[in-house]
Amino acid sequence: MEEITCCSHKTKQRSAEEFKALTNRLSRIEGQVRGVRKMIESDAYCTDILTQVSAIQAALNAFSRELLSNHIHTCVADDIRSGKNETIDELVALLHKLMK
């Protein structure tokens, strides 16, 4: 099993609006996952479960796109303006991971 480790010790202060938008998306995704668990527990048909799993994957992709967009507009842009061009390499590496 692959161990998940945090690659950075950086932190980010998010606006109340960004925090609420991201946590609301995650709450909806958590609800969808619980729904799939209930479907399995109630012996739902495989294709119905797979359809819901596909919706969860789409929701996670939307969450990732929103977070990535926020990251580029704030963290990356701020670092580049500050002359921290290594952030570009960090972003490129992140995009490679996301596109696997």
C-alpha positions in Angstrom: 0.0 0.0 0.0 1.3 3.4 -1.0 1.9 5.8 1.9 0.5 9.2 1.4 2.8 11.9 2.6 2.6 15.7 2.6 5.1 17.1 0.2 5.1 20.6 1.6 4.9 22.3 5.0 3.5 25.4 3.5 0.2 26.7 4.6 -2.4 29.0 3.1 -4.9 31.3 4.7 -8.1 30.9 2.7 -10.8 33.5 2.5 -14.1 32.7 4.2 -15.7 32.4 0.8 -13.1 30.0 -0.6 -13.1 27.9 2.6 -16.9 27.6 2.5 -17.0 26.8 -1.2 -14.4 24.0 -0.8 -15.9 22.5 2.4 -19.4 22.6 0.9 -18.1 20.6 -2.2 -16.4 18.1 0.1 -19.5 17.7 2.2 -21.6 16.9 -0.9 -19.0 14.4 -2.0 -19.0 12.7 1.5 -22.7 12.4 1.2 -22.4 10.8 -2.2 -19.9 8.3 -0.9 -22.2 7.5 2.0 -25.0 7.0 -0.5 -22.9 4.5 -2.5 -22.2 2.6 0.8 -25.9 2.4 1.4 -26.5 1.2 -2.1 -24.0 -1.6 -1.6 -25.6 -2.5 1.8 -29.0 -2.6 0.2 -27.8 -4.8 -2.7 -28.3 -2.2 -5.4 -27.7 -3.2 -9.0 -24.0 -2.8 -10.1 -24.7 -0.3 -12.9 -26.6 2.0 -10.6 -23.7 1.9 -8.2 -21.2 2.5 -11.0 -23.2 5.5 -12.2 -23.0 7.0 -8.7 -19.3 6.3 -8.5 -18.9 8.1 -11.8 -20.7 11.1 -10.3 -18.4 11.1 -7.3 -15.4 11.1 -9.6 -16.8 14.0 -11.6 -17.4 15.9 -8.3 -13.8 15.2 -7.1 -12.5 16.4 -10.5 -14.6 19.6 -10.1 -13.2 20.1 -6.6 -9.6 19.6 -7.9 -10.2 22.1 -10.7 -11.5 24.7 -8.3 -8.7 24.2 -5.9 -6.1 24.3 -8.6 -7.5 27.5 -10.1 -7.5 29.1 -6.6 -3.9 27.9 -6.2 -2.7 29.4 -9.5 -4.5 32.7 -8.9 -3.2 33.1 -5.4 -0.2 31.1 -4.3 1.5 30.7 -7.7 0.8 34.3 -8.9 2.0 35.7 -5.5 5.2 33.7 -5.6 6.0 34.6 -9.2 5.5 38.3 -8.4 7.9 37.9 -5.4 10.5 36.4 -7.7 10.1 32.8 -6.5 10.2 31.2 -9.9 10.8 27.7 -8.5 7.0 27.8 -7.9 6.6 27.2 -11.7 8.6 24.0 -11.4 6.4 23.0 -8.4 3.2 23.7 -10.5 4.5 21.7 -13.4 5.3 18.7 -11.2 1.8 19.0 -9.6 0.2 19.0 -13.1 2.2 15.9 -14.0 0.8 14.1 -10.9 -2.7 15.3 -11.6 -2.6 14.0 -15.2 -1.6 10.4 -14.4 
